[in-house]
Amino acid sequence: MTKPSYFQSRYLAHKYWGRRPWYVVRGLIEENTCEGDVVLDSFCGSGTTVIEALATRRRAVGVDLNPMAVFITRVTATPADPAALTDAFERLRAVAQAPIDRLYERDPEGIVPEHWYPDVVLPHSSFGAARKGVTVAHLFSRRNLAATAFLWHAINTLECDPVSRDLLRYTFTAALAQFTKMIRTKKEGTGWYVNAYRIPRSHRENNVWHSYENKLRAVLRMKRESNELLGHVEITQAPPTTPGATCCLRCGSATDLSFLPDNSIDYVFIDPPWAIKYFDLSVLWCAWMGFPLNFDEEIFPHEANFREDMARALKELARVLRPGRRATVNFATRHTDQINDLREAIEHSGLEWTGTQTLQQDQLSFVQRQTDLALKANYLLTLEKWRAPAGAAALPVTADCVAAMIGALLARRGPLSYDEIFQHLYPEIARRPLECDIRRVLERNFRLVEERRPYVEPRWAAD
């Protein structure tokens, strides 16, 4: 049987990070629910769970603290008339293309933006700006800042229906990175440095209108596909138990699902952040859209309150999930503290951990390709809403225990990479307190076999 294509128009039109394969999410939904059931994703991101639930004739609830994520999901799911969008675009062309094109005939030194643009300071972190004090405006050349501000003003003052305007705004944010100085020349590669606001030494200046027009073609393909796939979708902020409502989208925290009644959800799929600070990477979009970002409430593994936040989020899932129903949690980190934090959060949630399986990805993310310590596979944890009778506390996993497990594995399989070793170990150690760092156990007890081939992770062998 041919595997479904990873690339679908509904997920290609707008960049977002950390999307899981749509066909895996759809398969889990179909396995755990029936038509008409209610599916929840309280870390919904750009909406893969919501869209696939609707595509399989389930009702969907999507929640995310990032307003940009909710916007992308809503625009993707909302039915729209491609002819109306095309008409709105042509009227936008009539007022915007010629003035923007004329900017590229002028000396850029004399160009000053005539319309509003955001001057928000970008976050200073490994996920954001390379140096402090860099603003959104600094990412643009003088000419492209003026062109982008003109285009944004034209979109927001154009007379058109609300759905078409949202699609024009969606096209704008989807193309926005192409307007900036983050785009490398062919000498340094193609595209932009994802996961960072980085201006390369050699960059090119794209024509803003041409980039926008190219992106609109992708948005039209997305909308034709989603219209055919989803049919009529009624989106509300009320729970989808409302007559006629098929989808509920809300901007809010996974730790507060008070708008949902107890025992009202049939299945949950969540993919919390494990390595990506989505708020940092959404600042460029949100600055232009005027969306606020509540950084203090973002759940992220490297923050001090991660364990408490995850425990609160999982307790809310346990409250709204129907008895006997399942939740799937996508897990993707090797850090000992985070492994233990998640295990303890699950133990105190009211959900029983009943299974773990590996999710192999056809397409590795930028972080997975470039970082040796990044997992090359994720793990799907199955939780169910009932508790087994309380028993003895699980015995901890010590360094000696891990060394013995790795030694036995290497004796059977021969030299393996860190990622391959972790994939074998995690299902065995996931539900027990981990008292050691796996990489340090490797360094102290095993021999590193250097690989001379580029982009190949080194392997470990027994002495």
C-alpha positions in Angstrom: 0.0 0.0 0.0 1.4 3.4 -1.0 2.0 5.7 2.0 0.0 9.0 1.8 2.0 12.0 0.6 3.5 14.1 3.4 3.0 17.3 1.4 -0.6 18.6 1.3 -1.7 22.0 0.1 -3.5 22.7 3.4 -0.2 22.5 5.3 2.1 24.0 2.7 0.5 27.4 2.3 1.7 28.9 5.6 4.9 28.1 7.5 4.6 26.7 11.0 6.9 24.6 13.1 6.7 21.1 14.4 3.8 19.7 12.4 3.3 16.0 12.8 2.4 13.8 9.7 -1.2 14.5 9.0 -1.9 10.9 8.1 -0.6 9.7 11.5 -2.9 12.1 13.3 -5.8 11.1 11.1 -5.1 7.4 11.7 -5.2 8.0 15.5 -8.4 9.9 15.3 -10.1 7.2 13.2 -8.7 4.5 15.5 -10.0 6.1 18.7 -13.3 7.8 17.6 -16.4 7.4 15.5 -18.1 10.0 13.2 -19.7 12.8 15.3 -17.3 12.3 18.3 -15.5 15.3 19.7 -11.7 15.6 19.4 -9.6 18.0 21.4 -6.1 19.4 20.9 -5.2 21.9 23.6 -1.8 22.7 22.0 -3.3 22.9 18.5 -0.6 24.9 16.8 -1.5 25.4 13.1 -4.4 23.0 13.3 -3.4 19.5 12.0 -5.5 17.7 14.6 -8.5 20.1 14.1 -8.3 19.8 10.3 -8.0 16.0 10.3 -10.8 15.6 12.8 -13.1 17.7 10.6 -12.0 15.8 7.5 -13.1 12.6 9.1 -16.5 14.1 10.1 -15.7 14.5 13.8 -16.3 17.6 15.7 -13.2 19.5 16.8 -11.9 21.7 19.7 -8.7 23.5 19.2 -7.0 25.7 21.8 -3.6 27.5 21.7 -2.1 30.3 23.6 -0.5 31.7 20.4 -3.1 33.9 18.6 -1.2 33.3 15.3 -1.7 29.6 15.6 -5.4 30.0 16.1 -5.6 32.4 13.1 -3.8 30.0 10.8 -6.1 27.1 11.9 -9.3 29.3 11.6 -8.4 30.5 8.1 -7.6 26.9 6.9 -10.8 25.5 8.3 -13.2 28.4 7.2 -15.0 27.7 3.9 -14.2 30.4 1.3 -15.1 31.2 -2.3 -11.9 31.1 -4.4 -13.6 33.4 -6.9 -14.3 36.0 -4.3 -10.6 35.8 -3.1 -9.4 36.1 -6.7 -11.6 39.2 -7.2 -10.3 40.8 -4.0 -6.8 40.1 -5.0 -7.2 41.7 -8.4 -8.7 44.8 -6.8 -5.7 44.8 -4.4 -3.4 44.5 -7.4 -5.0 47.6 -9.0 -4.1 49.8 -6.0 -0.8 48.2 -4.8 1.3 46.6 -7.6 2.3 49.7 -9.5 3.3 51.8 -6.5 5.3 48.9 -5.1 7.0 48.2 -8.4 8.0 51.9 -8.7 9.9 51.6 -5.4 12.3 49.2 -7.2 13.1 51.9 -9.8 14.3 54.4 -7.1 17.4 54.9 -5.1 16.7 53.0 -1.9 18.5 55.6 0.2 15.8 58.2 -0.4 12.9 55.8 0.4 10.9 56.4 3.6 7.9 54.3 4.7 4.7 56.3 4.3 2.5 53.9 6.3 2.5 52.2 9.7 4.9 49.4 10.4 5.7 47.5 13.7 8.9 48.3 15.5 8.6 45.5 18.1 11.9 44.3 19.6 12.6 40.7 18.7 13.3 38.3 21.6 16.9 37.7 22.5 17.4 34.0 22.7 18.8 31.0 20.8 15.4 30.9 19.0 15.2 34.6 18.2 17.5 37.5 17.4 21.3 37.1 17.3 21.8 40.3 19.3 19.9 42.5 21.7 17.9 45.4 20.5 17.0 44.1 17.0 13.5 45.1 16.0 11.1 43.7 13.4 11.9 46.7 11.2 15.6 45.9 11.2 14.8 42.6 9.3 13.8 44.6 6.2 15.7 46.7 3.7 14.7 50.3 3.6 12.8 49.7 0.3 11.1 46.5 1.3 10.0 48.0 4.6 8.2 50.8 2.7 6.8 48.2 0.2 5.6 45.9 3.0 4.0 48.7 5.0 2.2 49.9 1.8 0.9 46.4 1.0 -0.3 45.9 4.6 -2.2 49.2 4.5 -3.7 48.4 1.2 -5.0 45.0 2.4 -6.6 46.5 5.5 -8.3 49.3 3.7 -9.5 47.3 0.7 -13.3 46.8 0.5 -14.0 43.1 0.5 -15.8 40.4 2.5 -14.3 39.4 5.9 -13.3 35.9 4.8 -11.4 37.2 1.7 -9.7 39.9 3.9 -8.5 37.2 6.3 -7.1 35.2 3.4 -5.3 38.2 2.1 -3.8 38.8 5.6 -3.0 35.1 5.8 -1.2 35.3 2.4 0.7 38.4 3.7 2.0 36.6 6.9 2.8 33.4 4.8 5.0 35.5 2.5 6.4 37.9 5.1 9.8 36.2 5.6 10.3 36.5 1.8 10.1 40.3 2.2 13.0 40.4 4.7 16.8 40.4 4.6 16.7 36.8 6.0 16.6 35.3 2.5 20.0 34.0 1.5 21.5 34.3 -2.0 22.2 31.2 -4.0 25.8 31.5 -2.8 24.8 30.7 0.8 21.9 28.3 0.0 18.2 29.0 -0.6 15.4 30.1 1.6 15.7 31.6 5.0 17.2 30.5 8.3 14.3 28.9 10.0 14.2 28.9 13.8 16.0 32.2 14.0 15.8 35.8 13.0 19.2 35.8 11.3 20.3 38.0 8.5 22.9 36.2 6.4 26.1 37.9 5.2 24.8 37.7 1.6 21.1 38.2 1.2 18.8 39.1 -1.6 16.0 41.7 -1.8 12.8 40.1 -3.2 10.2 42.2 -4.9 7.4 42.4 -2.2 4.5 42.3 -4.7 5.9 39.4 -6.8 6.5 37.3 -3.6 3.0 38.1 -2.4 1.4 37.1 -5.7 3.4 33.8 -5.8 2.2 33.0 -2.3 -1.4 33.7 -3.2 -1.3 30.9 -5.7 -0.4 28.5 -2.9 -3.2 29.9 -0.7 -5.8 29.4 -3.5 -4.6 25.8 -3.8 -5.0 25.4 -0.1 -8.5 26.8 0.0 -9.7 24.7 -2.9 -8.4 21.6 -1.2 -9.8 22.4 2.3 -13.2 23.4 0.8 -13.4 20.0 -0.9 -12.1 18.1 2.1 -14.0 19.7 4.9 -17.2 20.9 3.3 -19.3 23.2 5.5 -17.6 24.1 8.8 -19.3 26.2 11.5 -16.6 27.7 13.8 -17.6 29.0 17.2 -16.0 29.8 20.5 -18.6 27.7 22.3 -18.1 23.9 22.8 -19.1 21.9 19.7 -22.1 20.4 21.6 -23.9 23.5 20.3 -26.4 22.5 17.6 -24.9 22.9 14.2 -21.4 23.7 15.4 -18.6 21.5 14.1 -15.5 23.3 15.4 -14.6 25.3 18.4 -11.4 27.5 18.3 -10.2 29.5 21.2 -7.0 31.4 22.1 -6.1 30.4 25.6 -4.0 28.2 27.8 -4.1 24.4 27.9 -4.1 24.7 31.7 -7.6 26.3 31.7 -10.3 24.5 29.7 -13.1 25.7 31.9 -15.3 26.4 28.9 -15.6 22.6 28.4 -17.9 20.6 30.6 -16.6 17.5 32.5 -16.6 14.3 30.5 -17.4 16.0 27.2 -14.4 14.9 25.0 -14.0 11.6 23.2 -10.4 11.7 22.2 -7.4 14.0 22.8 -4.2 14.5 20.7 -1.6 17.0 22.0 1.9 17.8 20.9 3.3 20.2 23.6 6.5 22.2 22.8 9.6 20.2 23.4 12.4 22.1 21.5 10.8 25.1 19.8 9.8 28.4 21.4 6.8 29.1 19.2 6.2 32.5 20.7 9.7 33.7 19.8 9.3 32.5 16.2 5.8 34.1 15.9 6.9 37.6 16.8 7.4 38.7 13.2 3.9 37.6 12.2 2.2 38.8 15.4 3.8 42.2 15.3 2.2 43.0 11.9 -1.1 41.4 12.8 -1.2 43.3 16.1 -1.6 40.1 18.1 -0.4 40.1 21.7 1.9 37.3 23.0 1.7 36.4 26.6 5.2 35.0 27.1 4.7 34.5 30.8 2.1 31.8 30.2 4.0 29.9 27.5 4.7 26.3 28.5 8.3 25.3 27.6 10.4 22.5 29.0 13.4 24.6 29.9 11.3 26.9 32.2 11.3 26.4 35.9 7.5 25.8 36.2 7.3 23.3 33.3 6.4 20.3 35.5 3.6 22.3 37.3 2.2 23.7 34.0 2.2 20.2 32.3 0.5 18.7 35.4 -2.3 21.4 35.2 -2.7 20.8 31.5 -3.0 17.1 31.9 -5.4 17.4 34.8 -7.7 19.5 32.6 -7.5 16.8 29.9 -8.4 14.2 32.5 -11.4 16.3 33.6 -12.9 16.8 30.2 -12.1 13.3 28.8 -15.0 10.8 28.9 -14.3 7.8 31.2 -12.6 4.9 29.3 -11.4 7.2 26.5 -7.9 7.9 25.4 -5.4 10.7 25.0 -2.3 10.6 22.9 0.7 12.8 23.9 3.5 13.4 21.4 6.8 13.4 23.3 10.2 14.5 21.9 13.1 15.1 24.2 16.1 13.3 25.6 16.7 15.5 28.6 16.5 13.6 31.9 14.8 16.4 33.8 12.0 16.6 31.1 11.5 12.9 31.0 11.0 12.8 34.7 8.8 16.0 34.7 6.4 14.5 32.1 6.3 11.1 34.0 5.4 12.9 37.3 2.8 15.1 35.6 1.1 12.0 34.1 1.2 10.3 37.5 -0.7 13.2 39.1 -3.1 13.8 36.3 -5.8 11.1 36.8 -4.8 9.4 33.6 -3.2 6.0 33.3 -0.2 5.6 31.0 -1.0 2.4 29.0 1.4 2.4 26.1 4.3 3.9 24.2 5.1 3.7 20.5 7.7 5.3 18.2 6.6 7.8 15.6 9.1 7.7 12.8 9.0 10.8 10.6 9.4 10.8 6.9 10.5 14.4 6.9 13.0 15.5 9.6 12.7 19.1 10.8 15.5 21.7 10.5 16.4 21.2 14.2 16.5 17.4 13.7 18.7 17.6 10.7 21.2 20.1 12.1 21.5 19.1 15.8 23.1 15.8 16.8 21.2 15.8 20.1 17.8 16.3 18.6 15.6 13.2 18.4 15.2 11.7 15.0 11.9 10.1 16.1 9.1 11.1 18.4 7.1 9.0 20.9 3.4 8.6 21.1 2.3 8.1 24.7 -1.2 6.6 25.2 -3.1 7.7 28.3 -6.5 6.4 29.4 -9.0 7.9 31.8 -9.0 5.3 34.6 -6.5 4.4 37.2 -5.1 1.1 38.0 -5.2 0.2 41.7 -2.4 1.9 43.6 0.7 -0.3 43.9 4.3 -0.1 45.0 6.3 2.9 43.7 8.2 2.2 40.5 11.9 1.5 41.1 14.2 4.2 39.8 16.4 3.7 36.7 20.0 4.1 37.9 23.2 4.7 35.9 24.3 1.1 36.4 20.9 -0.1 35.1 21.1 2.1 32.0 24.7 0.9 31.4 23.6 -2.7 31.6 20.7 -2.1 29.2 23.0 -0.3 26.7 25.7 -3.0 27.0 23.1 -5.8 26.3 21.8 -3.8 23.3 25.2 -3.2 21.8 26.1 -6.8 22.3 23.1 -7.8 20.2 23.1 -5.0 17.6 26.7 -3.8 17.3 27.6 -0.1 17.3 24.6 2.3 17.4 24.1 6.0 17.3 22.9 7.9 20.4 19.5 8.3 18.7 19.2 4.6 18.0 20.1 3.8 21.6 17.6 6.2 23.0 14.8 4.8 20.7 15.4 1.4 22.2 15.7 2.6 25.8 12.9 5.0 26.1 9.9 2.6 26.1 11.6 0.6 28.8 12.5 3.6 31.1 9.7 6.1 30.4 7.5 5.2 33.3 10.2 5.0 36.0 12.2 7.8 37.7 15.4 8.3 35.7 18.4 9.1 38.0 21.1 9.6 35.4 21.9 11.3 32.2 22.0 8.8 29.3 24.7 10.6 27.4 27.0 10.7 30.5 26.5 7.0 30.9 27.6 6.4 27.3 30.7 8.6 27.8 31.8 6.8 31.0 31.1 3.3 29.9 31.4 3.0 26.1 33.6 3.9 23.2 32.8 6.5 20.5 33.3 5.2 17.0 34.0 8.3 14.9 32.2 8.6 11.5 34.1 10.4 8.8 31.0 10.9 6.7 29.4 14.4 7.1 25.9 14.7 8.7 26.2 11.1 10.1 25.7 10.8 13.8 28.7 9.1 15.6 28.1 5.6 16.9 28.8 4.0 20.3 30.3 0.6 20.8 31.2 -1.6 23.8 34.8 -1.7 24.8 
